[in-house]
Amino acid sequence: GVSGKEAGEFFAETSRGLDLNATKTKALFGSVNELSNQLGISAGKLAEAGTRSAGVIKAAHLSGEVGAALNATLISAGLGVMGAHLPSAPFS
């Protein structure tokens, strides 16, 4: 599972990276939890993937939920995380 501290960090980083308000961030957490339950991928791994790929998700104008689903698909297929092979850049 995800510790309270890890969840808080994910909440802060992801909401900032995707410019989400509290309601949208809460919906994203619900999606991450559901994907975790349905696909057997740890919520922590999905949360980390979301944080790492937030810039790509934002640049592609995708919702956090769609980004989470794409990351879950890539992880379950053994392909890693969306944008993992791109150079790191701060959120803009």
N, C-alpha and C positions, 0 to 999 in steps of 0.2 A: 504494500500500500504506500500511499504518499503521506509523509508526516505533515503536521500542521504548518511547520516552518517551510517545508518544500512547497506546499500548496499556496502559502502566502507569497512566497517568492515568485511562483509561476503566475499567480493572480496579478501581481504588480508588474512583472516584466511583460507579460502577454498583453494586458490591458493597455500598457503604455506603447508597446510595439505595434499593436493593431489599432490604436486609438479607440478602444472600446470603453463604453460607460459600464457602470456596475451591472446593469440589467443584461447587457450583451455578454459580459464576462461570465456572469452566472449561467447563462444559456450555454456558453462554450464549455464550462465545467461539466454541465449535464451531458453534453455531447461526448466529451472525453470519457466520462464515466460509463456511458452506454456503449461506446466503442470498445472500451476496455472489457466490459462484461461480455459483449457479443463476439469479440474476436480473440479474446484470451491474451491481449497485450496489456502489460501493466499500465495503470493510469500514470505512474511516474514516467515511464518511457514515452508515453504519448504527450505528457506535459512538457518534457524536455524537448521532444521533437517540435512541438508547437512554439516553444521559446526560440529554438534554433532557427526555425524557418519563418518566423513572423515577418521578416523583411520581404521574403519571396511572396508570402501570402498577401501582404499589403500591396506590393508592387503589381501583383496580378489582379488586384481588386476582388479578391475572394473573401467570403465571410470566414470567420474563425472556425465555424462548424465544418465548412467545406474543406478548409485547410487541414483540420483534424482528421477528417475522413480520408483525404488524400494521403496524409502521412501514415495513417493506420493501414491503408492498402499497401503502401510501399514497404512498411515494416513487415507486414504479414507475408509479403511476397519475397522478403529477404533483400530488398533493394535499398534499404537505408532510409534516410530522411530527405524530404523535398529540399532542394537547394544545398545539400551537404557538400557538393563538389564545387560550389561557388565560393569565391573569396569572401571572407567575413567583412561586413561593413556595419557601421552603427546605424541605428534606425534614423530615418530622416523624416 
